[in-house]
Amino acid sequence: MDTARPTATIVVSETTLNIGQTSLVTITFSEKVSNFSNADVTVANGSLGTLSSTDGIVWSGTFTPSVNLEDATNSITLANTYTDVAGNAGQSAASGNYTVDTKAPTASVTLTDNTNAAITSLTAG
């Protein structure tokens, strides 16, 4: 008789995400699960493509961060709404932290000499 609650680990492969980047997210369960879908997963500052699995134990999908955002504290969490094939309720889990920086840099130029002198070059650093 199986009475053990399944557990899970969540790994975000790229922990620093910048403009145009995505990351593979892998959720590995301690045993085969049922009643599991993206609805069981909460994603901070982005979206997770449809999770898929070939064995019911290792699930993966692509995380895409939100645009125009800077946030150094994020995680993906799993609710305890899934079950194993024996019907035992699963345990919640969370990924490690990942950083999202999809905000484009900005610059401003201030001229302090208004004598109408021609600017021959401008270098940004």
C-alpha positions in Angstrom: 0.0 0.0 0.0 1.4 3.4 -1.0 0.7 6.1 1.5 3.8 8.3 0.9 3.1 11.9 -0.3 5.0 12.7 -3.5 7.6 15.5 -3.4 9.0 17.7 -6.1 12.1 19.8 -7.0 11.9 22.7 -9.4 15.0 23.8 -11.3 15.2 27.0 -13.4 18.3 26.4 -15.6 19.1 30.1 -16.2 18.9 32.1 -13.0 19.7 35.5 -14.6 17.3 36.4 -17.4 17.8 39.5 -19.6 16.0 40.9 -22.7 15.2 38.1 -25.2 16.3 35.2 -23.0 14.2 32.2 -21.8 15.0 29.4 -19.4 14.2 25.7 -19.2 12.2 24.8 -16.1 12.3 21.2 -14.9 10.0 19.8 -12.2 11.1 16.4 -11.0 8.7 14.4 -8.8 9.6 11.6 -6.4 7.2 9.3 -8.3 4.8 9.4 -11.2 2.0 12.0 -10.7 -1.5 12.5 -12.0 -3.8 15.5 -11.9 -0.9 17.7 -12.7 -0.8 20.7 -15.1 0.4 24.3 -15.4 -2.6 25.3 -13.2 -0.7 23.8 -10.3 2.3 26.1 -10.9 2.6 29.8 -10.0 5.2 31.8 -11.9 6.7 35.2 -10.8 7.3 37.8 -13.4 6.8 35.7 -16.5 5.0 32.9 -18.1 5.6 29.2 -18.4 4.9 27.3 -21.6 2.9 24.1 -21.4 4.6 21.5 -19.2 5.1 18.1 -20.7 6.5 14.8 -19.6 7.2 11.4 -21.2 7.3 9.4 -18.0 5.0 11.3 -15.5 8.0 12.0 -13.2 10.1 14.7 -15.0 8.1 17.6 -16.5 9.6 20.5 -18.4 8.6 23.8 -20.0 10.0 27.1 -21.2 9.9 30.1 -18.9 9.7 33.5 -20.6 10.2 36.6 -18.4 7.9 39.6 -18.4 9.1 42.5 -20.5 10.3 45.9 -19.3 10.9 44.7 -15.7 13.7 44.6 -13.2 13.2 42.2 -10.2 15.9 40.4 -8.3 13.6 38.2 -6.2 11.5 35.6 -8.0 10.6 32.0 -7.8 8.3 29.4 -9.3 6.1 27.6 -6.8 4.1 24.3 -7.0 0.8 23.9 -5.1 0.0 20.7 -3.4 -3.0 20.1 -5.7 -1.5 17.2 -7.6 -1.5 13.6 -6.6 0.5 10.5 -7.2 -1.1 7.6 -9.1 -2.2 6.0 -5.8 -4.1 9.2 -4.9 -1.8 10.6 -2.3 -1.8 14.4 -2.2 1.5 16.0 -3.2 3.7 18.4 -1.3 4.2 22.0 -2.4 7.7 23.1 -3.6 9.5 26.2 -4.8 12.4 26.8 -7.2 15.5 28.7 -6.2 15.7 32.4 -6.9 16.0 33.8 -10.4 16.6 37.4 -11.5 14.7 39.2 -14.3 16.2 42.2 -16.0 14.3 42.9 -19.2 14.2 46.7 -18.9 16.1 48.4 -21.6 18.8 50.8 -20.4 18.1 54.5 -20.9 20.4 57.5 -21.1 20.0 61.2 -21.0 22.2 64.0 -22.2 22.3 67.4 -20.5 24.1 70.3 -22.1 25.4 72.8 -19.6 27.0 75.2 -22.1 24.3 76.9 -24.0 26.5 79.2 -26.1 25.4 77.5 -29.3 28.8 75.9 -29.8 28.8 72.9 -32.3 29.1 69.5 -30.8 31.7 67.6 -32.8 31.4 64.2 -31.0 29.5 62.6 -28.3 30.7 59.4 -26.6 28.5 57.3 -24.3 30.3 55.2 -21.7 
